[in-house]
Amino acid sequence: MELQTLQEALKVEIQVHQKLVAQMKQDPQIFFLSNQNADLKKQLHELQAKITALSEKQKRVVEQLRKNLIV
């Protein structure tokens, strides 16, 4: 995956995460509904995992690009 593609994917996942967090903050009563609360927490954890994985891939790509520039 090239760097630009990774950055775009990371941007999208971060935006989705921000929207979900904003939605949760906007409607505090959602926390009292256990099914919805569990589902939202699961979605947040999945998004965080995707963001972390994409960040790690991006880091490896950048490191490789730097190595290539040195050589």
HELIX and SHEET records of a PDB file:
HELIX    1   1 LEU A    3  GLN A   26  1                                  24    
HELIX    2   2 PRO A   28  PHE A   32  5                                   5    
HELIX    3   3 SER A   34  ILE A   70  1                                  37    
END                                                                             
